[in-house]
Every structure is written in structure tokens, then in C-alpha cells.
Amino acid sequence: MPDIKNSNYVEIDEVVIVGKSEACRQQEQAFAISVADLSKNYNTSVDIGTITNRMAGVKLRVNSGVGSDYNFTLNGFSGRQVKFFMNGLAMDNFGDAFSINNLPANMVERAEVYKGVLPVGLGADALGGAVNVITRKTANYLDVSYSFGSFNTHKASINGAYTNGKTGLTTRLTSFLNYSDNNYKVYVPIIDLESGQKLGNQWVKRFHDGYKSLRVRLETGFVNRPFADYLLAGIIVAGNDKDIQNGVVMELVYGARTTDSRSVIPMLRYKKSDLFIEGWGLSFYGSYSDVDNNSTDTVPRRYNWQGEWVPNASTSSGERSRSQLHINNKEWRTNTSLNYTFNQYHTLSLNHVYSGLTRKVSDVEDPANEYNKVPQSIDKQYLVWDGWPNIHDGMLPCSKGDKACE
């Protein structure tokens, strides 16, 4: 044993280990990608839409209050030209409770914004790009938040995870609740309902624009085991209720029209690196979504912006067109990806995506509508392979000052 007392040594104040965050590694891929690391926003009440709106090339325009329609533009592309994903699974048929301006930042690890070409692993044909939201994977944590704001707006979330280090058994929960009356003031024309006379414009509060959304996601399974990097079974339950205050022009005022949505989505996720042979990797994502959308207009009234109403002349009408429209979408979706890593710079990937959608439409107020009786279904498959260099370990370093690399 060496004589420590007589040895020469130097006392070091500190040891600094420098590494790259996952957000930085993602930005070094061979794609045009921007990554927002949301770990610094866990103690705030902002949503994903607000965070991505700060990124270059991204513009989010929200029509009005909480739960309203929005337009997401990515490098000039919008609408169906931009796709949204959660953990690599398309959110197309998750229901209205899932939208980029609804998801709280404290349930998300990072947001990946692809501007143009997408990785084959996402299995989508988005022309303009995509946003992939990655939820938190911290082994053990509990995060509870609540915020209150103007117009009786409430936002609450409970997120957590527990993992047994010995067995790899894990349970993960993400949930949120959004509620708002959206009773802000608007400058609108006032009409006397009895005479039809225009009384001029006034500032009045919106009285039928409430919104509520709830979403719970629970997963359980195993992580970091010999048979799987992760094997997780889960379920998503979500719903939202929204009042409709006005039509495309402010003169069309409603006081009882509503829409709502309910979603139940079981899912299975699996990933294994070095499958049987070193370098081979397999990932699988499967889900079944059952989504109900309802639009109700059954009250025969005419409203003005002061909340006053008179009966409609026709007792069989609603405020716009009497309807209890019900749309049910059932969709199977699988995403299977097989890849082989030759070395740290080159990978070959094969990806297969299957999507089968069945839609049923009905309206108890119009049961004879022939269009609602037509079966509606579609099956789609994608089979894509590609090879590209893995850009890591300094091959394409982040620029100085890039927050994603900090």
C-alpha cells in the first residue's frame, strides 16, 4: 500500500463533467430540427403552444380564449401540412382535448419541431413539418400545479412517475384540467330582438363561451430490462366541453349551442436495442382510439349580445339548424420500426405504419339523412426505408449560445 503521507498530491477544488443533453443530441440529427427543452418551465403555467411560438419559423395564432380554434404555422405551412405527435404517435385522432395550446409544459420533457423532412420513425407524410412532444421520463417524481387567471380560468395538473430500480417496474401518470368562462368583453352590434332595430355597438361580456377539458394518461410496465429497453401498456381518457358563442360573423349570436368530445385510447409501446444481434433495434407503438364528437343545437331561440332572447318562429328549429350530430371514430394505428446501426455515423432504418379508420355519423334530429348512412372507412399503410449518417459526437456541433445544448 503506498505511503499517502509522503506522496505528492494536488488538491482540486472541483471536477466538472461536460456532456450533451438529449435536446442537444436531437438537434445534431441530419434533419432541420429545433428542440425546446422545457425543464426550465416546469414551475410555470404556460402551455406547449406558448413555448413553440417563441421558436424561429413558428407562429401560433389563437382565435380568442382558452380552448378556442388556433392556426399553427411552420415556415409558412399550416393546417394538414403540419403534423403533431406525442412520443412518436400521431395525435390526429386523439380527440379535441388534445391540442398544442392545451398541453401544460410541466408534463413535457421537450418539444421537437421538424422543419421539412421527417425521420422515417414518425411514419408520416407531412409536407410542412411536424411537432413531436416528448413527455417526461424521470424515474421518480411528483409534480402538482394549479393556476388561476382572468375570466375565471383554472388550470391544474398532476404528473408523476415511480420506478423500482431492482425490478424495472414503472408506473407513470400525466393529467391536466383546463377550465375557463372566457367571459371577456367584446365590442359588438346590439340588436333589439322585438323590433330588429340596430342599437349601435357596445362593449359587452361574452356569456356563452365556456370551455372545459380533462385528460388522464396512465402507463405501467418495465424499463431497462434484458428483454426490453421499455415495455409499457397504457390508456388515455380525455374529454372536453365547449360552448359556441357566435358564428362566423359577430351578428350571429348563440346562447345554447354546444360541442363536446370523449376519447378512450389504450396503447402499447415496446423498444429493444441490440435485439439478438448487436446493432439491431426494434420499436413498436400500437393504439386503438374510440372518439365520440357531438354537436348540439336544439333550443329554438334567437339571442342578442345582451343575453336576451325570443322564441324562434319555427318550433322545430334550433338557433342555427336543429341538430344532435354524433360522430364516432374508431382507429387502429401501429408503427413498427426496425433499424441497424453500422457504427456511430451510419444507420439503416425500415419503418411500417398501418392506420385503419372507421367513422359512423348519426343525427336523431335528421334520421333520414342518406349521407349519414354511407359507411366511411379508410386503411392506409406506409413502408419506408432510409439510411443516413448519425450526426453526433461533434460531427455537427451546436452553435455557441444554443440553449438546447446547455
FENDA-V470061 format. One line per field, one symbol per residue. ss: DSSP state (h for helix, s for strand, l for the rest). psi: psi as a letter, one per 40 degrees, with the letter a starting at -180 (. if undefined). burial: I if it has 24 or more other C-alpha atoms within 12 Angstrom, else O. Layout:
BEGIN
ss: ???
psi: ???
burial: ???
END
This chain:
BEGIN
ss: lllllllllllllllllllllhhhhhhlllllssssslhhhlllllshhhhhlllllssssslllllllsssssllslhhhsssssllsslllllllllllllshhhssssssslllllhhhllllllssssssslllllssssssssslllssssssssssslllllssssssssssssllllsssssssllllllsssssssslllllsssssssssssssssllssssssssssssssssllsllllllsllllssssssssssssssssllllllsssssssssssssssssslllssslllllssslllllllllllsssssssssssssssssssssllssssssssssssssssssllllllhhhhllsssssssssssssslllllllllllllhhhl
psi: hihddeihihhhdihhhhihidddddeeifighhhhhedeedfifiidddddeeihehhhhhdbaheiiihhhhfeiabeehihihfehhedfeieehidedhideehdihhhhgbhiidddfifhddaihhhhiiehdhihhhihihaiffhhhiihiiihhhddeehihhhhiihhhidffiiihihhhhddeehheiiihiihegfihhihhhhhiiaiifideidihhhiihhiiihhihdiadiedhhieehiiiihhhgiihhihhifhdhhdiihihhiihhhhhhihhgehgihiieeeiiiiidheeiadchhighhhhhhhhhihhhhihhdaeehihihhhhhhhhhhhhihdegeehddeehhhiihiihhhiihiihgifedgiiihehdde.
burial: OOOOOOOOOOOOOOOOOOOOIIIIIIIIIIIOIIIIIIIOOIOIIIIIIIIIIOIOIIOIOOOOIIIIOOIIIIIOOIOOIIIIIIIIIIIIIIIIIIIIIIIIIIIIIIIIIIIIIIIIIIIIIIOIIIIIIIIIIOOOOOIIIIOOOOOOIIIIIIIIIIIOOOOIIIIIIIIIIIIIIIIOOOOIOIIOOOOOOOOOOOOOOIIIIIIIIIIIIIIIIIIIOOOIIIIIIIIIIIIIIIIIIIOOOOOOIIIIIIIIIIIIIIIIIIIIIOOOOOOOIIIIIIIIIIIIIIIIIIIIIIIIIIOOOOOOOOOOOIIIIIIIIIIIIIIIIIIIIIIIIOOOOOIIIIIIIIIIIIIIIIIOOOOOOOOOOOOOOOOOOIOIOOOOOIOIOOOOOIOOOOOIIO
END
